[in-house]
């Protein structure tokens, strides 16, 4: 990873240590089927509806990361604020996209894996949860989407034209840069954290991968 040249990247080491699970989250049959053009559109619409509900919940999560960041008197504020702007954009994007696909978002209820993810996100609003764990969690949540959808627009893809906009949203070079900025922040905050705290951040990292896999599974099978 492009670190700041001072500390080795803890987060990159975790991706390697949990490579199998990382691949299950970022090369899931759901996104791979977008890339190879075999996606079932009703499955795609289910993901879209459920992800809209996720993003609404994610707003409060990002707000809690921002609050923790401000309490640190940290120079990371502008990057996190960029996340707030991007989530506002994301919500509008979901509404437009839902209208295009004829989805009535008001009638969508969260499925089990989505509810589980909401519960996890809400746990971060507690003031005793550290900035290191919150910002690292933020980074990996965004990165799973960046890597998953980035793959759908890489060379050799057969992504249906009507889904290219979705893939660009998270797969773009701009979104990748933003994820790399979050990764640098995560690594810096981990470099200053005590070993037991780092261990609990790694647990949160793994938990995100599990939840993301569950989210794709839910979108694919309505479980
Ligand atoms: C489940 C999920 N994970 C991540 C993202 C990217 N913000 C998202 N929209 N939805």
Boltz pocket constraint, residues with backbone or C-beta under 6 A from the ligand:
constraints:
  - pocket:
      binder: B
      contacts: [[A, 51], [A, 54], [A, 55], [A, 58], [A, 141], [A, 142], [A, 144], [A, 145], [A, 212], [A, 215]]
      max_distance: 6.0
